[in-house]
Amino acid sequence: MSHNRDWSSLPVALIVCTAERLNAVDHVRFRSVCTAWRQHTEEQRKAPLVILVDFNGRLHGSEPHRIKALSLFDIIRKEIIPIRLSASFRVSNCYYLGSSHGWIFIARVLVSPSGSNGQRLKIRLLNPLTDDFIDLPSLRNVPPIGRVFLFGQPGNL
């Protein structure tokens, strides 16, 4: 018995019915499965997903807050969407520096090897929909305070 299935040939009514019940993130992923699914479903209304950051530690003080978890909030469906486990693992104990053009900026402080002075700040761009990331060059002796913004998509810079 073969377990190979041609998922592109599902009945149109089933594809449409399924797509209507998905949150914004799953809807984008659903439409990217194959051409047939994309052809039979409409793009959802463009509404921003709000990034929710859960911090470790105190809410007040001079120390920047480290990330405990990230999630998205779909303002149309009024639903919290957890970010994939692999993406959440990458941000644990990092610092949130902001978001721009669908990418989240996180930073991790790396201690230099013994014998050298200073610390390095490693900044990573994370796309919560695709789970892709881009590592930027490290910065020396820079605290993880402030915000970062892009002037365009990372692939267009």
Secondary structure, DSSP 4 states (H G I P E B T S, - for coil): ------GGGS-HHHHHHHHHTS-HHHHHHHHTS-HHHHHTSPPPP--PEEEEEEESS-SSSSSPPBEEEEEEEETTTTEEEE--HHHHHHHTT-EEEEEETTEEEEEEEEEPPTTS-SEEEEEEEE-TTT--EEEPPPEES--S-S----SS-GGG-
